[in-house]
Structures are given as structure tokens and as C-alpha cells.
Amino acid sequence: MTRGRARGYTMLEISITLALFGVFLFIIVTMTSEMRRNEKKWPINFFAHPEVGSVLARMRRDIYDSTARPENFETYSSSPLTLIVYTINNDGTAETIVWDFTTPGEAHRKAFKATLLSSEWMARGLPLFMATAEPMPSGQDAIRIRAVDQEKKLAIDELIVPRPHA
């Protein structure tokens, strides 16, 4: 006489299933808490506000290509809210680029060839940007870009060193 196996799951099978479910639940809770921590640490969501990334990309390019930082240009004076850089374009022409952050939430980029306005670009919905010169041990001046959000929390802190030009 053979004895048939009883229907249902053994205690070992149920224990393994619950352990796997617990590991999965632990991973989900850990990932969610880290996402929330990053949201608090970085108050600007670059995917929701692509203008912030655009401003940083353009500023990086302008600073990398800069050959000088004039103190004044036309009606603009260099300050933490106004960045003035002098660049040489790929076609060999020179431009003076003015970054104006004096209007809260906006960034204005104006490029001048000699004294004529050659291009103008603007972004809205931004944190408050500031640009200051930082002396480096090598003797070069880097430019520190900082931005703070509405709660005065630091959102961006980037140090950009212009490329050396021959």
C-alpha cells in the first residue's frame, strides 16, 4: 500500500517564500527612503526644470572658452550677479558675453561683437545664481557658480576653470 502525498505546501516552502518577499520589500523600502533623501539634498529636479541644465551647460562652455574677465562692459559691471567673459569663437571672431542674474528667477545671456548685440538668450524659473572669481594655486582664476533656491538652500556649487589658450 502506498501512501499519497498530502496536498498543500510544506512549512519550508512557505518560509522560503516569505523570506524572498521580505527581501524584496526591504529593497523597495530602502530605495524609496534613499530617493526621498536625495530629493531633500538636491532641491532642484533637473529633469523637471531643464532650463537649469541649459544655463549650466552654456555657462560652462562660455567660461571654458574665455580668455579674459573684463570688470566692465557697456553698462554692465562685474559682480556676483553679473558675469562678464571675453571669448574667441571657432570662426576667429571675438565676443564679450554678459550673464545677467539680477532679475530673480531669470538668467539673461547677451553676446556682443565689438559693441553690437549679436545674440540674446534667456531662461526663466531658475534658482538665484551667483558667479564669483576663485584664485587657484596655479595662479589661474576659476569661476565658482552657486545657486540657492527659494528656501535659501544651496542647490548648485560648481567650480569652473577656463581652458588655457595659446
C-alpha positions as CSV (number, residue, x, y, z in Angstrom):
1,M,0.0,0.0,0.0
2,T,1.4,3.4,-1.0
3,R,0.7,6.5,0.8
4,G,-0.2,9.5,-1.3
5,R,1.3,12.9,-0.7
6,A,-0.9,15.4,1.1
7,R,-2.0,18.5,-0.8
8,G,-0.6,21.9,0.1
9,Y,2.8,23.5,0.8
10,T,5.3,22.4,3.3
11,M,6.5,24.7,6.1
12,L,9.9,25.0,4.4
13,E,8.3,26.2,1.1
14,I,6.2,28.8,2.9
15,S,9.3,30.0,4.9
16,I,11.4,30.5,1.8
17,T,8.6,32.3,0.0
18,L,8.1,34.7,3.0
19,A,11.9,35.3,3.2
20,L,12.1,36.2,-0.5
21,F,9.1,38.5,-0.2
22,G,10.7,40.1,2.9
23,V,14.0,40.7,1.0
24,F,12.0,42.3,-1.9
25,L,10.1,44.5,0.5
26,F,13.3,45.6,2.2
27,I,14.9,46.6,-1.1
28,I,11.8,48.7,-2.1
29,V,11.7,50.5,1.3
30,T,15.5,51.2,1.1
31,M,15.3,52.6,-2.4
32,T,12.3,54.8,-1.5
33,S,14.0,56.2,1.5
34,E,17.2,57.0,-0.5
35,M,15.1,58.7,-3.2
36,R,13.5,60.9,-0.6
37,R,16.9,61.7,1.0
38,N,18.2,62.8,-2.4
39,E,15.1,64.9,-3.0
40,K,15.9,66.8,0.2
41,K,19.6,67.0,-0.5
42,W,19.2,68.3,-4.1
43,P,16.3,70.7,-4.1
44,I,16.3,71.2,-7.9
45,N,15.0,68.5,-10.1
46,F,17.0,68.8,-13.3
47,F,14.5,66.7,-15.2
48,A,11.5,68.8,-14.2
49,H,13.5,72.0,-14.9
50,P,15.6,71.6,-18.0
51,E,16.3,75.3,-18.0
52,V,18.7,74.9,-15.1
53,G,20.8,72.4,-17.1
54,S,20.7,74.6,-20.1
55,V,22.1,77.6,-18.2
56,L,24.8,75.5,-16.6
57,A,25.8,74.0,-20.0
58,R,26.0,77.4,-21.7
59,M,27.9,78.9,-18.8
60,R,30.4,76.1,-18.7
61,R,31.1,76.5,-22.5
62,D,31.4,80.3,-22.1
63,I,33.8,80.0,-19.2
64,Y,35.9,77.2,-20.7
65,D,36.3,79.3,-23.9
66,S,37.0,82.6,-22.1
67,T,40.3,84.4,-22.5
68,A,39.7,87.3,-20.1
69,R,37.2,88.6,-17.5
70,P,36.7,92.3,-18.0
71,E,35.5,94.3,-15.0
72,N,33.1,96.4,-17.1
73,F,31.4,96.3,-20.4
74,E,29.0,98.9,-21.8
75,T,26.5,99.4,-18.9
76,Y,27.4,96.2,-17.1
77,S,29.8,95.8,-14.2
78,S,31.2,92.5,-13.0
79,S,29.6,91.4,-9.7
80,P,28.3,88.2,-8.1
81,L,25.0,88.7,-10.1
82,T,26.7,89.7,-13.4
83,L,29.4,87.6,-15.1
84,I,31.3,89.1,-18.0
85,V,33.7,87.0,-20.1
86,Y,35.6,87.6,-23.3
87,T,35.8,84.7,-25.7
88,I,37.2,83.8,-29.1
89,N,34.7,81.9,-31.3
90,N,35.5,79.0,-33.7
91,D,35.4,81.4,-36.7
92,G,38.1,83.5,-35.0
93,T,35.8,86.4,-34.1
94,A,35.8,87.7,-30.5
95,E,32.7,88.1,-28.3
96,T,32.0,89.6,-25.0
97,I,29.4,87.6,-23.2
98,V,27.4,89.0,-20.3
99,W,25.5,86.8,-17.9
100,D,22.9,88.8,-16.0
101,F,21.2,87.3,-12.9
102,T,19.9,90.5,-11.4
103,T,16.3,89.5,-12.1
104,P,15.3,86.8,-9.5
105,G,14.3,83.5,-11.3
106,E,15.8,84.6,-14.6
107,A,19.1,84.3,-16.4
108,H,20.0,86.6,-19.4
109,R,22.9,85.8,-21.7
110,K,23.9,88.6,-24.1
111,A,26.7,88.2,-26.6
112,F,28.3,91.3,-28.1
113,K,30.6,91.5,-31.1
114,A,32.5,94.7,-30.5
115,T,29.7,96.8,-29.1
116,L,26.8,95.3,-31.2
117,L,24.4,92.8,-29.6
118,S,24.9,89.6,-31.7
119,S,22.7,87.2,-29.7
120,E,20.4,87.2,-26.6
121,W,19.1,84.2,-24.7
122,M,17.0,84.0,-21.5
123,A,15.8,81.2,-19.2
124,R,13.1,81.5,-16.5
125,G,12.1,79.5,-13.4
126,L,15.6,79.3,-12.0
127,P,17.2,79.5,-8.6
128,L,19.2,82.6,-7.8
129,F,22.6,82.2,-9.5
130,M,25.8,83.9,-8.4
131,A,29.3,83.8,-10.1
132,T,32.4,84.8,-8.2
133,A,36.2,84.5,-9.1
134,E,38.2,82.0,-7.1
135,P,42.0,82.1,-7.2
136,M,43.6,78.7,-7.9
137,P,47.0,77.5,-6.6
138,S,48.2,77.5,-10.2
139,G,47.6,81.3,-10.5
140,Q,44.6,80.9,-12.7
141,D,41.2,82.3,-11.7
142,A,38.4,79.8,-11.6
143,I,34.8,80.9,-11.6
144,R,32.5,79.5,-8.9
145,I,28.9,79.1,-9.9
146,R,26.4,78.9,-7.0
147,A,22.7,78.8,-6.9
148,V,20.3,78.9,-4.0
149,D,16.6,78.0,-4.1
150,Q,13.6,79.9,-2.6
151,E,14.4,78.5,0.9
152,K,18.0,79.7,0.6
153,K,19.2,76.2,0.4
154,L,22.3,75.6,-1.7
155,A,21.3,73.9,-5.0
156,I,24.4,74.2,-7.2
157,D,28.0,74.8,-6.3
158,E,30.4,74.3,-9.3
159,L,33.9,75.5,-9.8
160,I,34.8,76.0,-13.5
161,V,38.4,76.7,-14.6
162,P,38.9,78.3,-18.1
163,R,40.9,76.3,-20.6
164,P,44.4,77.6,-21.2
165,H,44.7,79.3,-24.6
166,A,47.9,79.5,-26.6
